């Protein structure tokens, strides 16, 4: 877009020079003699016409390219992306063909574009070039405007947003009208200056139309679309919360609907948790087990031998028993030990 702004600046400056100078397109009713100074002035004016024409082509086709690049990003996963690529190929091909015809075919040799007088009317009136430019320019503009139309017509946007988008399309349509009018005045009034004004209007309007989608935040504040969007969102949230309140059974008198709503919400939560957990399926899991073993020696009771499954002939010294408690890894059990060792504790992590 910076390239388009630079070429448009050169176009505007050059057009002001063309408006105040003469070219090799001489009016038959002009009786000014062709002296050396007049020929020199007309040669300079003819060169400026050549510069203006090239800057106009570069500006318009650069803007088309910028719009198509934006379309390509917006329709990356849509069916319209193929149409964007086809139109992009057409725009590129049309520019190449137009430049080849203008610089190498319509006027030969090339210096006849500023010769006074030229050897062909194609070197001063450039009728063939104007027709070629008009066909390629208007047809590509119509294609570019038509690309987002299916999405726009099938959208369910609020009326105010659609009105703003219609304004953007209207600016693009005015660019086409300007292209038609500048060629109309170029053919009907070739010695006048009306065509110069429409050249400027076309390029300036095209720049505005290409940059309007990128100023959406500004348009929201100007047309109060942000507050409208919030109101619409609040209405949707309020109605959605009311329906959720009823589906959960808090606003219903039927107990069956309460149970049904509760089960449904539970299923939704489970499904959402399952979708979340699927994202961690590729992460390896490790299981850590903590086992605590505590060994203590306590005074033996009269029934401890029977609980431990011990015989009366195979017993510990009188008054002692050993108890082993395993927590986290197995059940508690008892075994025997000799001596009174007090109490110990051991922890291990597997």
N, C-alpha and C positions, 0 to 999 in steps of 0.2 A: 504493500500500500504506500510506503514511502516513495517507491519508484513512481507510482501513479501521481502522487502529489507533486513530485519534482517535474515530471513531464507536463502536468497540467499547468504548473507555474510558468514553464517556458511557453506553453501554448497561449496563455493569457497575455504574456508580455509580447509575444510575436504577433498575436492578433491585433493588439493596439498599434503596432508598427504597420501592419498591413492596412489597417483602416485609414492611416494617414499617408499612404504611399500608393504609387501606381505600379502596375505589373505589365507583363507582355500581352495580357488580354485587353486589347485596345477597343474602345467603343467606336463604332463606325461614325457616330455623330461628333466624336472628338476631333477638333480641327487643330489641335496643338501640334506644331511641327516636331518631327523626330530629329532633334539636334543631338549633339554628343552628350550634353548634360541630361537631357530627357531620356536618352537611351540608357545612360548609366543609372539613373534613378529607377527606371523600369526594370532593369536587370536586378538591382538590389531588392526591389519589391517582389519580383518573381522568385528570388531565392528565399525570401521570407515566407512566401506562400508555400514553397516546398517544405520548409521547416515546420510551419504550422500544420500542414497536412500530415506529416510524419508524427508530430507530437500528438495530434488528435488520435491517430491510429494506435500509437503506443499507449496512450492514456486509457482509451476505451478497452483495448484488449487486455491490458494489465489488470484493470478492474474486473473484467470477466474472469480472469484467472484467479484472482483473490476470492471471488464469490464461489467459484467451483472448488477451491481448496477448502473453504469453510463447509460447503455441502458435503464434500468427501468425508470430512471428520464427523459430521452429524449423522450421515447415513452409512457408517462403517458396517453395521450389522443389518441393514435394511435392504429391501429389494431395489430401492431407488439408487443404490450405490452404482449399479451397472449403468443406469441412465446417466449418472454424473460422469462416469468415465467415457461414455460414448459422446456426450456433449463436449467434454474436455478435449477429446480427439478432434472433434469437428471444429472447435474454436482454434486449436493449434494449426490444423490444416488450412483453415480459411485465412489465418493471418499470413502463413507462409506463401500461399498462392497469391494473395492480394499484394504482398510486397514484391514478389517476383514479377508480377504483371506490371506493377507501377514503376519499378526501378529498371526493368530490363526489357519490357515488351511494348507498352503503349507508346512511349516516346523514345525514338532512336535517332541520333545519338543522345546520350543523357544530358549533354549541355544545352540541348534545345529547350529544356524546361525554363531556362532564363534567357534564351535568345530573343532578340527584338529585331524584327518579328520572327516567330518560329516557323518551321517548315510544315507543321501539322497542327490542326486544332486540338489534337490530343495532348499537346505540350503546353497549352495555355488554358483551355476550357476543361481538359481532363474528363471528358464525358464518360468514357469507358471505365475509368477508375472510380468515378462517383457512383456509377451503377453497380459495379462490383462491390464497393464498400457498403452500399446501402443493402444489397441482398445478404451479404455475409453478416453484417452488423445486426440488422433487424431480426433475421432468422435465428441467430444465436441468442439474442436477448429474449425472444419468445420461448426458446427451449429452456433457458435458465429460469425464467419465471414459472414455467410449467412443471418443473421438477418437483417442488414442494407442494403443488396444488392437491394431489391425491391425499397426502397426509393432512393438509389443512382442512379440506372439505369433510374428511371422515373424523376429524377430531371433535371432542366434546368440551372444548374450552369454553369458559364463560364468555358472554357476549362482549364485554368490554375488552377482553384480550383479543378476541377475534377482530374487533374494530381497529385495534392498534396494528395488528398484522395486516389488515386490509390497507391501512395507511402506508405501510412499508411497500406493499405490492403496488399501490397507486403511484408512489414515487418512481418505482421501476417502470411502470407504464408510461409515466411522463418522459422518462428517458427515451423510450421508443418513439413517442410523439415528437420529441426534439430532433431525433435522428431523421424522421420523415420530413420535418419542416425545413431543416437545414439543407437537405437535398432538393426539396421543392424550390426554395429560393435560389439555390445554386443553378437550377435549370431554367427557371422562369425569369430571374433577375440576376444574370451573371455579372453585370456591371455595377450592381448595387452593393449595399453593405448589410442587408438583412440576414444573409446566410452566416455572417460572422457572429452575430448575437446568438443564433441557435447552436452554433458550434460550442460556444462557451456554456450555454445552458445545458447542453447534452452532457458534456464532460463533468461539469460541477454537480449536476443532479445524479449522475452515475456514482460519483464519489460518496455523496450523501446516502444514496440507496445501499451502497455496499457496506457502509459503516453503521447504519441504523441498527441492525441486529446486535451489534457489539455494544450498543448504548442502552441495553435493556434495563439496567439498574436505574439510569437517569429517567427513562420513560416510566418506570414504576413510581418514582417520586413525583413526576410531573402530573401523571394521570391518576395518582393515588391507587395504583394497582396493588401496592403492597398491603395497604389496609383492607382493600377488597379481598385479597387472597386470604388474609388472616381471618376475616369475617366468614368467608366460605369454609375455611378449614375448621373454624370453631363450630360452625353449624354442623359440619360433618362429624366432628368429634363428639358433639353433644348428642346428636341423634344416634351415633354409634354406641356411646356409653349407655344411653337409655335402652337400646336393644340388648346390650350386654347385660344390663341390670335385670331385664326381664328374663333373658335366657338362663341366667344363673338362679332364677327362682325367687329372688328377693321381692320382685314386684308381681309375682304370680300367686294366685289362690289355689292352684292345682298342685298337690304334692308330687304327682308324677312328673310334671314339667320341671319341678325343682330337681328331682333326681336325674332326669334326663339332661338338664343343663349342667349339673355338677359333673356327671360322667363325661359329657362332651368336652367340658373345659379341661378335665383331667387328661383325656385322650390328647387334646391339643397340646397340653404342656408336655406330655410324654413324647409326642411326635417331634416337638421342637427340640427337646433334650436329646432325642436320638439323632436328629440332624446335626446338632452341635457336636455330639460325641463322635459322629462319623469323621469329623475333621481331624480327630486325634487317633484315628485307627492305625496310622503308619508309625506312631511313636511306640517304641518297645517299652513294655511294662516290667517292673521288677517288684517282687513280693518280699517284704521284710517281715520276719517272724521274731517276736520277742519272747524269750522263755526265761523264767525266773525259777531258780532252784534254791530252796531254803532247807538247811539241815539243822535240826535242834535235838538236844538230849534232855529228856524230861523224866521225872520220877514215874515209875511204872505203876499202873493200877492193877487191881486183881483180875480184870477181864481182858487186859491188853494182849496176853499170849493167845487167847482164843480168837481175837479179832485178826491177829496177824497170821493165823493158821499155823502156829508153832506148837510143838509137842512139849510135854512137861519135862522130858529128858534133855531137850535141846533148847536151852534158854540162856538169856543174858544173866549177868549177875543180878542178884536180888536188888530191887529198888531202881533199876535203870531200864529205859527203853529209848529207841531211836526212831524219829519220825522224819520222813522226807516228803516235802510238799513241792510238787511241780506245777507251776502256773503258766498257762498260755500254750504249752506244748503237749500236755498229757494230763491224766487224772492223778489225784493224790494217792500215794501208797506208803506202806510202812516197811522197814527193813531193820536188821539188827546191827548193833555195834558194840564193841568192847570198850569200856572206859567211859568216864564222864568228861566229855570234851567241851562242854559249854555249847555255844550257839554260833554257827557260821552262815554266811549268805554268799551265794555266787550268782552272777548274772552273765549271760552270754547272748549275743545277737548273731543269728544265722542269716 
